[in-house]
Each structure stands twice: as structure tokens, then as C-alpha cells.
Amino acid sequence: MSRITHQVGSRSYAFADLRELLAKATPARSGDYLVGVAAGTGEERVAAQMALAELPLTTFLNEAVVPYETDEVTRLIVDGVDAAAFAQIRHLTVGDFRDWLLGDEADAARLAQIAPGITPEMAAAVSKIMRIQDLVLVARKCRVVTRFRNTIGLPGTLSTRLQPNHPLDDASGIAASLFDGLMYGSGDAVIGINPATDNVQQVIKLLNMLDEIIGRYAIPTQSCVLTHVTNTIAAIERGAPVDLVFQSIAGTQAANAAFGIDLALLREARDAALSLRRGTLGDNLMYFETGQGSALSANANHGVDQQTCETRAYAVARHFNPFLVNTVVGFIGPEYLYNGKQI
């Protein structure tokens, strides 16, 4: 793509490519300043947002922010675009797309139709020129319903994770926290434990404990031990009762490599869990965690702003039809998201 320019008063701002334009149009975040991709001034940010609003959506199919040849996440995104779905919006600019999303025509059914044609970079772009109120309005139209042993995501419902961790993985301590949480009605999304000792034997012990409790009391939920996906695969091979498969993911191949994973490994884990046939209502069994700044902390952001990297992580998640996607925004530290406003 040729250089993009936009005039603000007597000053002209230039952006070398799509990657720079997206970064400069992003609301201020400390991580983007840290890596040197953020707009230098508020005026430059507004200029970038105005230029972005005039950009045709077709641009995102012709220019990759991370090279197609060297990044499997980019290949997953580009090769997975549904041409028929995109055809419904291909005539729009980013600004037009924003207006369309806010209009009455974009209801839940129509959004579901076009979703396979929207790339994460398109979603990132339009979000950068929307107010919080705009984002809330559009998000309310979206319907994401998933099923395993129960159903979450239905209108008018809220599901929560119960996290009965213990610093020593003590069974009595975990059980006490678990029953305390259940008394508050927590845990319908998942009963998930962050193990203090991350080894396969301990993972299997915790999985058996959760399976026994859920089965004994007929609790309509699913369990998960939040360990590395390779440990979960090993636990499945040893006959452990695995419901959901957890893994942290990111928006670039290099960042995922820093987590010790690639797309093939995620497919292997999903297939292994599906072979157990433990879902009674559906087969959404992947549980992913993302976080703005993860690619930057691994020196694997390729000069892409962290908001766009985050949307690319959601593309990875979407490919595997997950039960849950948990974003830990602000968890990494203030060097990436300084305060609540930046989140």
C-alpha cells in the first residue's frame, strides 16, 4: 500500500503503511509508547483515525500487518476469510463500517452472517474510531453461545468461573474454597484451578478430584486445570477426565512460540479432548486466555500495536470454537496498560 496522508489544518501527517496507520490511530496505551509505535501527539492520533475512517475494507485483504509468508496466524486469518460473507460489506470504508454496525440493519442475525468475512485487523480498525458507548451498543448485538456440559452466553445471563486455588494444591483447602464459591452460585462457566505445581501427576490428581465432586453432586458445569497444553495432552493419554483444555495464546506465531505452542499443537489438544466425548450438550471445549502486551513482552509484536495483536489472538481462538476466552487485560503490568482508562 502506498503512503497514506491526512491534512489537519496546515499540517500534513503521513503514515508509511497499514501497520503504522493502525498503531497511530490507537488510543493511548503505555505498551505502544514503550515499543515506539504510538502517535506522538493527540493531533497525530486524530489524523490517523480520520485517515483510517476513509480506508476501504478491501485494503485489509491486500496488505498484512504481519507477513503472510512467515506467520501462521496471518495465514490462518487470510486463508479463512469467507468471500461470500465479506462481499456484503466489501464496498464499505472503515468509517462506513462503523456507521453500519451502529445502524438497525446490523442486528444479531446479520452480524452472524458477516462475521466469517471480518478479519481481526478490520475489527481492530473500526474499534479505534468508536466511542465506548458505540462499542457497548455493537457488543450487545453480538450473540456468542457455547455448550459443553451446560450452556453459556444466552441473553440475560451471566456466567462466572470458580477458581479454588491453593498455594500448596492441598485437597482440603481447594475443597473448602470450591464449596464456598458454589454457595455463592459461582462456577457455572467452569471450575478451574491454577495449579501451584505444574506437573502431569499433580494435574491428574486435581482433575480426578474435580470430576468426583462434579459427579457426586451432579453440578451442571465443567472442570479445568489451567496447565500448559502439553501437560493436558499427557494427562489425557493417561486416562484423566479432562473437560476443558486451557492455553494462553497470542496474535503472532512468534508470540505463541514463546508460550511453547503452535496451531498444530492446539489442534492436537482439541482432538485429544474431543476423543473423550465428555460434553453432554456440545463440543466447545477449548479455554483460551489472552492479554494485551503478551506479544510485546515476547518481543514478537512485529511493530504492531497491542490492540491489533489482541484481535489477532481472538482469530486464533475463533478457529478452535472455544467454550471460553478470558482476556487478562492489565494483568501483565502498567508498562503495557497504565490504568483503567487505557484498558
Phi, psi and omega in degrees: 000138178288164182301140181255135178234154175212136184264128173237106185064235181265001184251138178253131178252137181240142180231125191294323184200182182298320180300314180292321180298315179298319181293315182291334181277355185284138172306151187302126175220137187298327179296322179290326174294321182300320183270353174084025181249354184286159175297142182285332181219165175297325180294319178296323179297316179295320178299318179294320179295321179291320177294321179296321180298332182271358185280130177294144178297333179298337179303325185288344176269348183253347181222125180262140178281336172235130189306134179299320187292334187243003185226117183288337176291318176299317179296321177300317182292306186294314182289341183266359181293129177275110185298321181293321178292317181292331181302333181288341183231005187295340181278355186268152165271174178299319178294318176298321180297319176301312181298320180295317179299326182278348183276172183289334182296329182275075176267183185300318182294318181290322178297322178295327179293317186271347185308317180294347179261000181262123176276159179299327178293325174296315180296319178297317183298311183292328179292334182287345179245023179243147174280167176303318180298323178296315181297319179297317181298315181290319180299326181295335179282340185282142177236116176235103182247127180234155185219139168222274172260347171215185184240133175232157178098004179288150180303139177078013180237156176225127180247147184229153175267135173262127188236079184276064181287159174215137185298340179243009185056032181289128185298320181294319179294319178296316181297320180297314179295322182297310182291328175297316179295320179297327179295336176270002181080017180269153174109006181287335175287310178189148166260106187237133182247131168271107185290141176285328179245111188266074174225161189297318181300317180291322177301314180297319179300315181291321179297318179296321179297312180296319180297320180295317181293314180299319180289318183297320183258009178050049181280124182281073180206185180229158183249163176198139168251121189277076179245172179296147186301330178293326176293322179295318177300316179297322179295320177298318180297335179264010174087016181289148180278079183273126173266282181263145178256120182263147169193139170284138181226164180221181189260007175224157179299318182294322179293320177295324177298326177294333174277356181079030182223165165214178184296324180297321179293321177296321177296318179299316180295317180296316180297321180296316180292322178298328182295340179282339178052049182267345178286132181262338181245339182189182183236028171281102188231005176269143180232108185251150175234134178232172177190128178300130180105348183295320179293321179295318181295337177265007184054044187225030182266351177057030180077011180268140179296156189288333177294317178292321175301321180295318179295328177293327175296324178294330176295321175298313181299313183302325182299332185257012176047062188286162172278319181222145168230119184247118178261125183260056180300134179084354184285327186291319177151166184292346177291345178251317175226107191289323183206182182298327180296322180290332177295000000 
